[in-house]
Amino acid sequence: QIQLVESGGELVQPGASLRLSCAASGRIFSSYAMGWFRQAPVKEREFVAAITWSGGNTYYADSAKGRFTASRDNAKNTLDLQMNRLKPGEPAVYYCAPRITGSGADYSLPDDYAYWGQGAQVTVSS
């Protein structure tokens, strides 16, 4: 089993940057592709970004392309999400999780992920 702890969430102004981190412990972190998802109140959890086990490939939701960057350090068992130009409409709880199932090219399916962390709250407000 993998335990995950997200951190870095805070209140920021529109247009600001924020870096979220995810620390993993337990089973071999480097064996899994990792994903970032977010969930706003009364909305379903939605895909933000994913990164393959080696870090060699990344995938982003259209809303994140050009603004967010996912990275990982397998030696430190950490995953990061650099978010730039945050928008007022995207405050949410951000979660990281390993992709446990699924082998196709679609990394956006929440059901392929498990061992969700507790989430990091990001609030975007002026």
Sequence and secondary structure as in RCSB ss.txt:
>XXXX:A:sequence
QIQLVESGGELVQPGASLRLSCAASGRIFSSYAMGWFRQAPVKEREFVAAITWSGGNTYYADSAKGRFTASRDNA
KNTLDLQMNRLKPGEPAVYYCAPRITGSGADYSLPDDYAYWGQGAQVTVSS
>XXXX:A:secstr
 EEEEEE   EE TT  EEEEEEEEES GGGS EEEEEE TTS  EEEEEE TTSS EEE TTTTTTEEEEEETT
TTEEEEEE S  TT  EEEEEEEB S  SS    GGGB S    EEEEE  
